Amino acid sequence: MTAPSGEQIAISAGDQQAVIVEVGGGLRSYSVGGRDLLDGYGADEMASSGRGQVLIPWPNRLEDGSYEFDGRRQQLPLSEAALGNAIHGLVRWSAWTVAEREPDRVVMKHMLHPQPGYPFTLGVSIEYSISDTGLQVRTTATNLGKDACPFGSGNHPYLRLGTGRIDPLVLRIPARTMLRSNERSLPVGKDAVEGTPYDFRQPRRIGATKLDHAFTDLERDQDGLARVELKDPDQGTGVALWVDRSYAYLMVFTGDPLPNVNRRSLAVEPMTCPPNAFRSGDDLIRLEPGASFTGTWGISPRSAGRR
C-alpha cells in the first residue's frame, strides 16, 4: 500500500535521523538520539497544518489569489477559501523525485510547469543533509522559461521539545520588527517589537502568548545566521532553527486554532518574503530566464544552557 505522503526517504548520521517524503518534497520527521525535534506526522498520514511542507513559489498568503506581474494579471485558485486567499504556493501536494541519495543526504527535485495563475517554468531542488551540527536544508530554484517570473520560498517546520505544551518553554526570536495583520492574516503594517508582548529578543518563557506573526529585521550572529532558539530549562534540552541571509522573514506560530498542533509545538517558518509579496512586491524575488535562487536554513540540537 502506498503511503499518503508517497516514498519515505530516510537519511541519518550518528544518532540523528530525518525522513523526507515524495509528496511535496517535505520534511516529515527529524530526531536526535530518539528525541523528536519536529512535530511531524506518521508514515500512514497526510501532512496536516502545513507540517514540514515546502512553500514555493510563494510562502504564506496571497490576497484574493490575484496579482499583476510585468503588466499581466494572474488569478490563482483560492486554496484558503474561507479567507479568500491563495496559500503556501503550488508544490505542497505534487510528486517530487529523488535525484541523489546517500546515507546522510538526499536531493529532491520537482519541475513546476506553467499553469493558470503561474504561467512560468521553475525547476526546484532541495538538498537535505545531516552533519555533526544538525540538519541542513538547501533550496535552489531556477527559472527555466522564456519570461521573468515572481518567486518566493519558505518552509513550514514545527519545533518541539518533549510532548507537553510549549507554554513553559523559553523562546528567543532575534527580530526587531513584526508585521501587523488584518482579519485575513494579511499584513497591513509594521511595528517595532520593543515594548510589546512579542519582543523575544531576550530569551523568556512563552507563557500564554499567542503567536501567529511574521518577524523581520533579524539580528544575525557573526556567521551571518539568524537563530530562533527554543529551550526547556527543566529538562536541559533545546533546539535552534537558523536561516542564512536569503531568508529575511520568520513566521512564528503557536498553532492555537489548529487542534492537532495547538500549543504542543512551535512553527518557525523561514521565508524569503512577507505574506502577500506577489501583490505588494515587498522583497519579492524576480527571477530572470536562466537565473537561480539559493537559500539555506537548518535545525540544530542544543542544550538548554548553550547559545
N, C-alpha and C positions, 0 to 999 in steps of 0.2 A: 504494500500500500504506500502511495506517495504521501509524504508529509505535506501539510498545508503550506509550509514555507519552502518546499522543494528539497533539493540536495542539502545535506548538512556537512559543512567543511570544517573540521576541527584542526586547529593549529596549537602547538604547545612548545614550551621551553621551560625546563626545570619544573617548578610546581605551578606554573601558570598555564591556563588553557582558555582558549576562546573558540566560539563556534560562529561561523559566518554562514549565511543562508543564500540559496539560489534566488528566492523571491525577494526582489528589492535590493539584493546585494548587501543586506544589512547585518548588523552585529546582534546575534541572539543572546549570547552569554559571554561573560569574562569572569574568571575566578583565579584566585591565588591561594595556594595551599588549601584548596577545598572550600575557601570562603568566597561567596559571590560578591563582586563589587558592582555588578549591574543587576537591576531589576529587570530580568529578561522574561522569556516565556518558554513553554515546553516545546519539544520537537513535534508534538501532536497538536499544536495550537497555531492559529494565525497570530501575527503581530497585532497587538491592540494598544490603543493610546499612543501610537507612533513609536513604540518601544524599539530602539536600535535602528530606526529606519534612516535611509539616505534621502535628503531633501534637495532635489535637483530637478529643474533648473531654477527654482526659487525656494527659499525656506519661508516658513510661516505663511501668512495670509496675503491674498490679493483681492482688494475690494471689487466686488461685482464680477470678478474673474476677467475684467477687461483692462486693456492698456493700449497705449499707442507707442510704436517704435518705428523710427525713420519714416514717419508720416503715414504709417499703415495701422489701422485699428484692428485689434485682435480680441477675440472672445473665447475664453476657456470655459470648460464645464465647471459648474458650481459644486465642487466636491465637499464643501461645508455649507450645504443648502440652508440650514437653519439660520445662519448668519449672512447668507448671500455672498460667501467668499469662495475663491479657489484656494486650496490649502496644500502646502508642502510638496509642490512640484508634481512630476509626471512619471517617476521611476519606482515608486514605492511598491507597486504590485506587479512590476514587469520581471520577466526572467532574465537573470544575468548568467554569464558563463565564466568558468574557471579558466583563466588564461595562463597562469603559472601557479605551481603548488610545490611547496617544500614543507618539512615538518613544522617550522616556526613561522611560515609566511605563506600568504596566498594573494594573488591578484585577481580581482573580479572585474569583468568588463561588460559594458552594455552599449548598444547603439540606439540612441533616441532619434527616431525617424521623424520627418515633418508630419504634422497633424494639425487639425483645426485649432486655432489659438496659439500654436507654436510651430510655425512652418519653417523650422530650421533643423539642420542635421548636426547632432552632437555625439561625439564619441567620448565615453566616460570610462575611466579605470580607477579602481580603488585598491591600494595595497594595504593589507592588514599584516602587521608583523609584531612579534614578541621578542623582547630582549631583556637584559638584566634590569633595565629601567622601567619596564612595563609594556603596555600595548601602544603601538603607533598606527595611525590611520592617515594614509597619504592619498589625496584625491587629485586626479588630473582630468580635465575636460578640454576637448579640442573641437573647435568649430570646423566641421568637415564639409560645410555647404559653401555656396557662392555668395551669400549675403552675410553681413554682420548680424549678430544675434545678442539679445539680452541674456544675462546669466547671473545667477547667484547660487551659492552652495551652502548646505547645512547638514547637520546630523542630529539625532534625537535619542541619545543615551540617557537612561535614568540611573543615577548613582545610588548605591545603598550600602549601609553598614549594619549587618545583622537583620533581624526580622521584625524589629519593633518600629514604632513611629519615629519620624525624623525630628520631632519637637525638641528632645534633649540634646540633639547633635549640635556641634559647633561648626559654623559656616563662615567662610571668608570669600567675598566676591570682590576682586580688585578693580572696581569700576567707580568712576566719579559721577557718571550721568546715567539716568534711566529714562526710558520713553514712557510718556503718559498716553494711555489708550482709551478709546471710547467703548461703548457697549458692544461693538462688533469686533473687539480686540484688534483694532487698527490704530496706529499711532497718530496722535493729534498734537504732540508737543514733546519738549524735553525739559527735564528738571534735574538740578544737582541733587545727589543723594544726601548730601550733608544736611543734618537736622531732620531727616525723615526716618520712618521705620525701616527703610530699605537700604540704609547705609551699613554694609557689611565689610567695609574696607579693613576694619579691625575685627578679628575673629570673635564671634559671640554666638550664643545659643539661638537656634531658630525660634524656639518657643511657639507661640500661636500665630506668628507672622504668616500671612498668605502671600505667596509669590506666584505671579504669572506675568513677569516683566522682562522686557528686553533692556540690557545694560550695555553701555558703550563708554568711550574714553577710558580704555582699560589701562591700568597701571601694570607695567611689564618689568620682569626681572632683568638682570644684566645679560642674560642669554636671549632677550627679546621675546620671551614667552610670558603670557598671562596665565595665571593659575588660580582656579577655583578649588578651594580645599574644604573637605568635609571630614570632621573628626568625631569620634566617640571617646570622650575623655575617661569615661568609666571603664571601657574595655581596652583602651590603649591602641585603638585601631584608627586608620584614616585612609583617605583616598583623595587624589588630586586629578582634576581634568585640566589639561593645558592646551593652549592654542598658539599657533605662530601668528605672524603679522598679517597673514591673509584673512584672518578672522577678526573683524573689528567689533563684533557684537556677540553677546551671550544671552540667550533666553533662559531664564531660571524659573522653574515651575514646580510648586509643591503638590500638584495633582489633585487639589481639593474636590473639583467637581466630578472626578472620574473614580468610580468605586474600586476598580482593580489596581489603582496606584495611589489612592488617596492617602497622602502623608506617610506612606511607608517607604518612599524613595523620593529622590530629587532629580528632576530632569534638568540637565545642564546642556544646552544646545549651542554648539558653535555655529555662527552664521557670518557669512561674508557681508551681508547687507541687512538692513532692518526689515520688518514686515512692510508690505505694500511697496517695495522698492521698484517693481515694474511700473507702478504709476507715478511715484514721487521722483524716481531717478536717484534717490539718495544711495550713494556708494554702490550703485548698480554697475556691474562689470559689462563692458561692451567687448565682445569677442569678435575680432575681425576674421575673415576667412583664413583658415590655417593657424590662427592664434590659439594659445592654450592658457589655461589657468592651472595652477598647482597650489594646494594648501595642505597643511599637516596639523593634526591635533592628536592627543593621546591621553591615556589614563595611567596613572602611577599609583601603586600601593604606598601608603605612608603609615608611619607610627604616629600616634596622637601628639607626640611631643616634638615632631620634626616638621620644619618648613620645607 
